[in-house]
Amino acid sequence: MAACIDNSRNQCTYITVDSRCSQITNSLIIKLCISNSSSRPINQYACTQEKHSEDQETHSEDQTWQKIRQEAEFDSSQEPILSEFYNSAILSHTSLENALANHLSLKLCNPSLSRDALYGVFSKALIEEDGGGIRRAIRDDLKAVMDRDPACVSYVHCLLNFKGFLACQAHRLAHHFWIRGRTVLALLIQNRVSEVFAVDIHPAAEIGSGVVLDHATGVVIGETAVVGNDVTILHSVTLGGTGKVEGDRHPKIGDGVVIGAGAKVLGNIRVGEYAKIGAGSVVLKEVPPRATAVGNPARLVGFR
C-alpha cells in the first residue's frame, strides 16, 4: 500500500509498503492525497501523474546519454587512436552532465583558473542546483543541431566538436550563476567563452531551448536580449543595441526564427515567431511573425 500525503500545495510524499509485510518496497502503489484545505477536493491522480511524467523525462534523458556512449564506442572502434580521447571525454563518465562539465572545464580553464575548480562549479550547477532546466535544454539543443545542421553526423560529434553548442551550454551555466547573484563568476565565464569560442553572450541574456548557433564565430548577444525556443542563429550575428538608449535595449527573438549569417538586429524590437532574417541584413524595426526580412535597412519581402 502507498500513501501520498499532500502537506503543501505543490509537494507530495510517497510511502510504499508491501501489502504482505511491513517492509518498504516498490511492489504496490496506491495513491491517496489529503489536502490541507477543506474546500479543495482530493486529487487522486495528480501526484502519480507528475511522478510518471518525471520518470518518462528521466528515461528520455538516459536514452540520449546511451546514444552518445554508443556513438563514442563506435568511433573508437573506427579510429583506435582516438580511443583514449573518447574514454576520457565520454566513456569514463556516468552521465551527460558530468561529461559536459568535464569538457567545458577543459576548454575554458587557463593557468590561473584550474580545470578542477571549473568542473566543481559546473557539475554542481548541472546536477545539484539546476532542477532539470539546463539538463532538458542541453538535450533539446543536441537534438536541434542533429535535426537542422546537415554537417552534424552524430550527437557525440556535436557534444565534443561543435563550438556553437558548447558556447550555448557555457552561457546557460553563466546565466544560472547570474540569476543567483554570482555575477563575478558569470562574467568570468562570459569572458572565457568569448576568448575560446569567439562567441560573446552576456550572462543576463535569456536563451530558450532547441537553439542552434551554427558555426557561431562572431555571434554577439546583448544583456537584455531574449531568444525563444527552436531558434537558429548563424555566424557573425549581432543582437545588439542602437547605442542611443539604456535599460531594456536589445532584441526579442520569437520561437522558430532563423537569422542568417552576418545579420544585425538592433534595438528593443521584436522579431516574430518563425520569421527569417536574410544574411547581412540590418534590422531596425519589428518583423511580423512568419515574415522574411532582407537588406540594409531590412525590408519585408514575403511571408511563409
Buried (B, 14 or more C-beta within 10 A) or exposed (E): EBBBBBEEEEEBEBEBBBEEEEEEEEBEBEBEBEBEEEEEEEBEEBBBEEBEEEEEBEEEBEEBBEBBBEBBBEBBEEEEEBBEBBBBBBBEBEBBBBBBBBBBBEBBBEEEEEBEEBBEBBBEBBBEEBEEEBBBBBBBBBBBBBEBBEEBEBBBBBBBEBBBBBBBBBBBBBBBBBEEEBBEBBBBBBEBBBEBBBBBBBBBBEBBBBBBBBBBBBBBBBBBBBBBBBBBBBBBBBBBBEEEEEEEBBBBBBBBBBBBBBBBBBBBBBBBBBBBBBBBBBBBEBBBBBBBBBEEEBEBEEEE
